[in-house]
């Protein structure tokens, strides 16, 4: 099942990217370069908030790119 403007593949990509980035942030910032933060429930709540915010931000950028009909190949090359 997919959201209206996204296919299942795009949803998985957004979720994986958000999960990896938020995990890296928590590993460095919250866990002080370890994974002890996993044992604390409040850290999981914060993790969920960060995950949702990052996913919505990615979705917003994707919608803007599609509405403006920006060629993604041009963006990849310019980076």
C-alpha positions in Angstrom: 0.0 0.0 0.0 1.4 3.4 -0.9 0.7 7.1 -0.2 -1.0 8.8 -3.2 2.0 10.6 -4.7 4.6 8.0 -3.7 5.1 4.5 -4.9 6.1 1.7 -2.5 9.7 1.9 -3.6 9.9 5.6 -2.8 8.3 5.1 0.6 10.9 2.5 1.5 13.7 4.8 0.3 12.5 7.7 2.4 12.1 5.5 5.5 15.5 3.9 5.1 17.3 7.2 4.6 15.5 8.7 7.5 16.3 5.7 9.7 20.0 5.7 8.8 20.5 9.5 9.3 18.6 9.5 12.6 20.5 6.5 13.8 23.8 8.3 13.0 22.7 11.4 14.8 21.7 9.5 17.9 24.9 7.4 17.8 27.0 10.6 17.8 24.9 13.0 19.8 22.8 11.1 22.3 24.8 7.9 22.7 28.2 9.6 22.8 29.5 7.2 20.2 27.8 4.1 21.6 24.4 2.5 21.5 23.5 2.8 25.2 20.7 5.3 24.3 18.7 2.3 23.0 17.8 1.3 26.6 16.0 4.6 27.4 12.4 4.9 26.4 12.5 8.7 26.2 15.3 8.5 23.6 13.0 6.3 21.5 10.3 8.9 21.7 12.8 11.5 20.5 14.0 9.1 17.8 10.5 8.7 16.5 10.0 12.5 16.4 13.3 13.0 14.5 12.3 10.1 12.1 8.9 11.6 11.4 10.3 15.1 10.9 13.1 14.0 8.6 10.6 11.8 6.6 8.2 14.7 6.2 11.1 17.0 5.1 12.2 14.5 2.5 8.6 14.2 1.3 8.3 18.0 1.1 11.4 18.3 -1.0 10.2 15.5 -3.3 6.8 17.3 -3.8 8.5 20.6 -4.5 10.9 19.0 -7.0 8.0 17.3 -8.8 5.8 20.4 -8.8 8.6 22.5 -10.3 9.5 19.7 -12.7 13.1 19.9 -11.8 15.2 17.3 -13.6 16.7 15.1 -10.8 19.6 14.1 -13.0 20.7 17.7 -13.1 20.6 17.9 -9.3 22.7 14.7 -8.9 25.3 16.0 -11.4 25.5 19.4 -9.7 26.1 17.9 -6.3 
